[in-house]
Amino acid sequence: MAGNFDPEMIISRAIFVLLLMTPLSKAVLDAHYYDQTCPHAETTVYEAVRNATMHDAKVPARILRMFFHDCFVRGCDASILLDSTPTNKAEKDGPPNISVRSFYVIDDAKSKLEMTCPSTVSCADIIAMAARDVVAMSGGPYWNVLKGRKDGRVSKANETINLPAPSFNVTQLVQSFAKIGLGVKDLVTLSGGHTLGFSHCSSFDSRLRNFSAASDTDPSMDAEFAASLRRKCPKPNKNRAAGEFLDSTASTFDNDYYRRVMAGKGVFGSDQALYGDYGTRWIVELFARDQSLFFKEFAASMVKLGNVGVVQDGEVRAKCRVAN
């Protein structure tokens, strides 16, 4: 046993737990909220997600992104699900959300729940449960989703400007997360959600050409990796579907994302920035070598994200795409 004792690792873990852990929101949510009123709510959502994933492997990444994008704008109130109207352009039609997909999965779960538990389970809770399920079914951690959110009635495309951009540096990322009550630990942890997913060339092309007066490509990017991305994303690019998976195991939830960032293979500038900044680099390194710790902290940060801006005086929509 003495040979496995690593003082540096123990100190790192202690500092991580004591200094960077932030308290959860005081929002009144309960993991057992539907136990009496709709006891099969969790199962219904899981089955909808599982069935969709069997037919489309991109569903997990899309649902996880949907949850992030919903909670960052007006909090976790399912405002991202509302359709635009002739008099209002909704969040889902804002520039950062044009590529958000798989809304039909939430619609499917909602329609089934309305048949058995009408006007009971909110669309906001369905997104939160679905996000947990796609992580767990992809090999990641499972956590108890706190429930009891209500659905918001307002959705504005211009408010999507609050979403962190893939070109953000660490200062901008920290500020963006701080606006919704999340800290540095949450920033680095939730960025690990990029272990699932794919990005189109437009989100990282600025790193590949004419990056600066001194360098054609982003110098923080591994040279061979940059060359491979340039081949996948030529100019002009006639293949609008072209892009890159955000890590080498894009359908599996693991800590490969952090190892790739350490190797200079972060796809987004915001990913690579986490390793270039002293205040976040050591957390990247910690998660790269300890997947179990990453899983534990990811679950905790997802619970905290799910408490952001919880609406308690809203409604339970009959259909997720329109307010009652």
C-alpha positions as CSV (number, residue, x, y, z in Angstrom):
1,M,0.0,0.0,0.0
2,A,2.8,2.4,0.8
3,G,4.0,2.2,-2.8
4,N,0.7,3.7,-4.0
5,F,0.7,6.7,-1.6
6,D,0.8,9.9,-3.6
7,P,0.9,13.0,-1.4
8,E,0.5,15.3,-4.4
9,M,-2.7,13.6,-5.6
10,I,-4.2,13.6,-2.1
11,I,-3.4,17.4,-1.7
12,S,-4.8,18.1,-5.1
13,R,-8.1,16.3,-4.3
14,A,-8.3,18.0,-0.9
15,I,-7.9,21.5,-2.4
16,F,-10.3,20.6,-5.2
17,V,-13.0,19.6,-2.8
18,L,-12.5,22.3,-0.2
19,L,-11.9,25.4,-2.3
20,L,-13.8,24.9,-5.6
21,M,-17.0,23.2,-4.5
22,T,-19.8,25.7,-4.5
23,P,-23.1,25.3,-2.7
24,L,-26.2,24.2,-4.5
25,S,-29.1,26.5,-5.3
26,K,-31.8,26.8,-2.6
27,A,-34.5,26.3,-5.2
28,V,-37.3,24.0,-3.9
29,L,-36.9,20.9,-6.0
30,D,-37.4,17.3,-5.0
31,A,-36.1,14.1,-6.6
32,H,-39.4,12.4,-5.6
33,Y,-41.7,15.2,-6.8
34,Y,-43.7,12.9,-9.1
35,D,-43.8,9.8,-7.0
36,Q,-47.5,10.2,-6.2
37,T,-48.8,12.2,-9.1
38,C,-46.9,10.5,-12.0
39,P,-44.8,7.6,-10.7
40,H,-43.8,6.4,-14.2
41,A,-42.5,9.8,-15.3
42,E,-38.8,8.8,-15.2
43,T,-39.4,5.6,-17.1
44,T,-41.5,7.3,-19.8
45,V,-38.7,9.8,-20.5
46,Y,-36.0,7.2,-20.5
47,E,-37.9,5.0,-23.0
48,A,-38.4,8.0,-25.3
49,V,-34.7,8.8,-25.2
50,R,-33.6,5.2,-25.6
51,N,-35.9,4.6,-28.6
52,A,-34.7,7.8,-30.3
53,T,-31.1,7.0,-29.7
54,M,-31.5,3.5,-31.3
55,H,-32.5,5.3,-34.5
56,D,-30.1,8.3,-34.3
57,A,-26.8,8.1,-32.5
58,K,-26.6,11.9,-32.4
59,V,-29.5,12.2,-30.0
60,P,-27.5,12.0,-26.7
61,A,-25.2,14.9,-27.7
62,R,-28.2,16.9,-29.0
63,I,-30.3,16.5,-25.8
64,L,-27.4,17.3,-23.5
65,R,-26.7,20.5,-25.5
66,M,-30.4,21.3,-25.4
67,F,-30.3,21.2,-21.6
68,F,-27.3,23.5,-21.4
69,H,-28.7,26.0,-23.9
70,D,-32.1,26.1,-22.1
71,C,-30.6,26.7,-18.7
72,F,-28.2,29.4,-19.8
73,V,-31.1,31.5,-21.1
74,R,-33.8,32.4,-18.5
75,G,-32.9,29.4,-16.5
76,C,-34.1,25.8,-16.8
77,D,-37.7,26.7,-17.9
78,A,-38.0,24.9,-21.3
79,S,-38.0,28.3,-23.1
80,I,-35.8,26.7,-25.7
81,L,-38.7,24.5,-26.8
82,L,-41.2,27.3,-27.6
83,D,-41.8,27.9,-31.3
84,S,-41.5,31.3,-32.8
85,T,-44.7,33.1,-33.7
86,P,-45.5,35.8,-36.2
87,T,-44.8,38.5,-33.5
88,N,-41.9,36.8,-31.7
89,K,-38.7,35.1,-32.7
90,A,-38.0,32.4,-30.1
91,E,-34.8,31.1,-28.6
92,K,-34.6,28.0,-30.9
93,D,-34.3,30.4,-33.8
94,G,-31.5,32.4,-32.3
95,P,-28.1,32.0,-34.1
96,P,-26.5,29.7,-31.4
97,N,-29.5,27.4,-31.4
98,I,-30.1,27.0,-35.1
99,S,-28.2,23.7,-35.0
100,V,-30.0,22.4,-31.8
101,R,-31.9,19.3,-32.9
102,S,-34.0,16.4,-31.6
103,F,-36.9,18.4,-30.1
104,Y,-39.1,15.6,-31.2
105,V,-37.7,13.4,-28.4
106,I,-39.1,15.8,-25.8
107,D,-42.3,16.0,-27.7
108,D,-42.6,12.3,-27.7
109,A,-42.1,11.9,-24.0
110,K,-44.5,14.8,-23.3
111,S,-47.3,13.4,-25.4
112,K,-47.1,10.0,-23.6
113,L,-47.1,11.7,-20.2
114,E,-50.1,13.8,-21.1
115,M,-52.1,10.7,-21.9
116,T,-51.4,9.2,-18.5
117,C,-50.6,12.2,-16.2
118,P,-52.2,15.2,-17.9
119,S,-51.0,18.7,-16.9
120,T,-48.5,17.2,-14.4
121,V,-45.0,16.8,-15.7
122,S,-43.3,20.0,-16.9
123,C,-41.4,20.2,-20.1
124,A,-38.5,21.7,-18.1
125,D,-38.3,18.6,-16.0
126,I,-38.5,16.3,-19.0
127,I,-35.4,18.0,-20.5
128,A,-33.5,17.7,-17.2
129,M,-34.4,14.0,-16.9
130,A,-33.5,13.4,-20.6
131,A,-30.1,15.0,-20.2
132,R,-29.3,12.7,-17.3
133,D,-30.5,9.7,-19.2
134,V,-28.4,10.4,-22.3
135,V,-25.3,10.8,-20.2
136,A,-25.9,7.6,-18.2
137,M,-26.8,5.5,-21.3
138,S,-23.6,6.7,-23.0
139,G,-21.5,5.3,-20.2
140,G,-21.4,8.3,-17.9
141,P,-22.6,8.9,-14.4
142,Y,-26.2,8.7,-13.1
143,W,-27.7,11.1,-10.7
144,N,-31.1,11.8,-9.1
145,V,-32.7,14.6,-11.0
146,L,-34.4,17.1,-8.7
147,K,-37.8,17.9,-10.1
148,G,-40.7,20.4,-9.7
149,R,-39.7,23.0,-12.3
150,K,-42.5,24.9,-14.1
151,D,-42.4,26.0,-17.7
152,G,-41.8,29.6,-18.7
153,R,-44.0,31.5,-21.0
154,V,-41.4,33.8,-22.6
155,S,-38.7,32.9,-25.2
156,K,-36.7,35.5,-27.1
157,A,-34.1,34.8,-29.8
158,N,-32.0,37.9,-28.9
159,E,-31.4,36.6,-25.4
160,T,-29.3,33.7,-26.8
161,I,-26.5,36.2,-26.8
162,N,-26.0,35.0,-23.2
163,L,-24.8,31.6,-24.3
164,P,-21.0,31.1,-24.1
165,A,-19.4,31.1,-27.5
166,P,-16.9,28.5,-28.8
167,S,-14.4,31.3,-29.3
168,F,-14.5,32.5,-25.7
169,N,-11.3,32.8,-23.7
170,V,-11.3,31.7,-20.0
171,T,-12.1,35.2,-18.7
172,Q,-15.2,35.4,-20.9
173,L,-16.2,31.8,-20.0
174,V,-15.8,32.5,-16.2
175,Q,-17.9,35.6,-16.6
176,S,-20.6,33.8,-18.6
177,F,-20.9,31.0,-16.0
178,A,-20.8,33.5,-13.1
179,K,-23.9,35.2,-14.5
180,I,-25.9,32.1,-13.8
181,G,-24.3,31.4,-10.4
182,L,-21.8,28.7,-11.6
183,G,-18.1,28.7,-10.6
184,V,-14.8,27.8,-12.2
185,K,-15.1,24.1,-11.2
186,D,-18.5,24.0,-12.9
187,L,-17.1,25.6,-16.0
188,V,-14.3,23.0,-16.4
189,T,-16.6,20.1,-15.4
190,L,-19.5,21.0,-17.7
191,S,-17.2,21.6,-20.6
192,G,-16.5,17.9,-20.3
193,G,-19.9,17.4,-21.8
194,H,-18.2,18.0,-25.1
195,T,-17.1,14.4,-24.8
196,L,-20.3,13.7,-26.6
197,G,-20.9,15.5,-29.9
198,F,-19.9,16.9,-33.2
199,S,-19.2,20.4,-34.5
200,H,-19.7,21.9,-37.9
201,C,-16.7,23.7,-39.4
202,S,-18.1,27.1,-38.9
203,S,-17.7,26.9,-35.2
204,F,-13.9,26.4,-35.3
205,D,-12.8,27.5,-38.8
206,S,-11.4,30.8,-37.5
207,R,-8.7,28.8,-35.7
208,L,-7.6,27.2,-39.0
209,R,-6.9,30.2,-41.3
210,N,-5.8,33.8,-40.8
211,F,-5.8,33.3,-37.1
212,S,-3.5,36.3,-36.5
213,A,-0.8,38.4,-38.1
214,A,1.8,36.1,-36.5
215,S,0.2,32.7,-37.2
216,D,-2.1,31.3,-39.8
217,T,-3.5,28.7,-37.4
218,D,-4.2,28.9,-33.7
219,P,-0.8,28.2,-32.1
220,S,-2.4,26.4,-29.2
221,M,-3.7,23.7,-31.6
222,D,-1.5,20.7,-32.4
223,A,-0.1,21.2,-35.9
224,E,-1.1,17.8,-37.2
225,F,-4.6,18.1,-35.8
226,A,-4.9,21.5,-37.4
227,A,-3.8,20.1,-40.7
228,S,-6.4,17.3,-40.5
229,L,-9.2,19.8,-39.7
230,R,-8.1,22.0,-42.7
231,R,-8.6,19.0,-44.9
232,K,-12.0,18.3,-43.5
233,C,-13.0,22.0,-43.7
234,P,-11.6,23.3,-47.0
235,K,-12.3,26.7,-48.4
236,P,-14.7,27.0,-50.1
237,N,-16.5,24.2,-48.3
238,K,-19.4,22.8,-50.3
239,N,-20.2,20.1,-47.7
240,R,-22.2,21.9,-45.1
241,A,-22.4,18.8,-43.0
242,A,-18.6,18.6,-42.6
243,G,-17.0,19.0,-39.2
244,E,-15.3,17.2,-36.4
245,F,-16.2,15.0,-33.4
246,L,-15.4,16.8,-30.2
247,D,-13.4,13.9,-28.9
248,S,-12.2,10.5,-30.3
249,T,-14.9,8.6,-28.5
250,A,-17.7,10.9,-29.4
251,S,-20.5,8.4,-28.6
252,T,-19.1,7.4,-25.2
253,F,-19.2,9.6,-22.1
254,D,-15.7,9.5,-20.7
255,N,-12.7,11.8,-19.9
256,D,-11.1,11.6,-23.3
257,Y,-12.1,15.2,-23.9
258,Y,-9.6,16.4,-21.2
259,R,-6.7,14.2,-22.6
260,R,-7.3,15.7,-26.0
261,V,-7.3,19.2,-24.7
262,M,-4.0,18.5,-23.0
263,A,-2.6,17.3,-26.4
264,G,-3.7,20.5,-28.1
265,K,-6.6,18.8,-29.8
266,G,-9.5,20.8,-28.4
267,V,-11.8,21.5,-31.3
268,F,-13.2,24.8,-29.9
269,G,-11.0,27.7,-28.9
270,S,-13.0,27.7,-25.6
271,D,-12.0,24.1,-25.1
272,Q,-8.3,24.7,-25.6
273,A,-8.3,27.9,-23.5
274,L,-9.0,25.8,-20.4
275,Y,-5.6,24.3,-20.7
276,G,-3.9,27.5,-21.5
277,D,-5.0,29.3,-18.3
278,Y,-3.2,28.5,-15.0
279,G,-6.5,28.8,-13.1
280,T,-8.2,26.0,-15.0
281,R,-5.3,23.9,-16.4
282,W,-4.8,21.8,-13.2
283,I,-8.5,20.8,-13.1
284,V,-8.2,19.7,-16.8
285,E,-5.2,17.6,-15.8
286,L,-6.9,16.2,-12.7
287,F,-9.9,15.0,-14.7
288,A,-7.7,13.7,-17.5
289,R,-6.1,11.2,-15.1
290,D,-9.1,10.5,-12.8
291,Q,-12.3,9.7,-14.7
292,S,-14.2,8.7,-11.6
293,L,-13.6,12.1,-10.1
294,F,-14.8,13.7,-13.3
295,F,-18.0,11.6,-13.2
296,K,-18.7,12.6,-9.6
297,E,-18.1,16.3,-10.2
298,F,-20.1,16.3,-13.5
299,A,-23.1,14.8,-11.8
300,A,-22.8,17.5,-9.0
301,S,-22.5,20.3,-11.5
302,M,-25.4,19.1,-13.6
303,V,-27.6,19.2,-10.5
304,K,-26.4,22.7,-9.8
305,L,-27.0,23.8,-13.4
306,G,-30.5,22.3,-13.2
307,N,-31.3,24.6,-10.4
308,V,-30.5,27.8,-12.3
309,G,-33.4,30.2,-12.7
310,V,-36.0,27.6,-11.7
311,V,-39.5,28.9,-12.5
312,Q,-42.0,28.1,-9.7
313,D,-44.8,30.4,-10.7
314,G,-45.0,29.3,-14.3
315,E,-47.2,26.6,-15.9
316,V,-47.1,23.0,-17.0
317,R,-47.5,23.2,-20.8
318,A,-49.9,20.8,-22.5
319,K,-47.5,20.9,-25.5
320,C,-43.9,21.8,-25.1
321,R,-43.8,24.0,-28.3
322,V,-46.5,26.4,-27.2
323,A,-47.5,28.2,-24.0
324,N,-50.9,27.2,-22.7
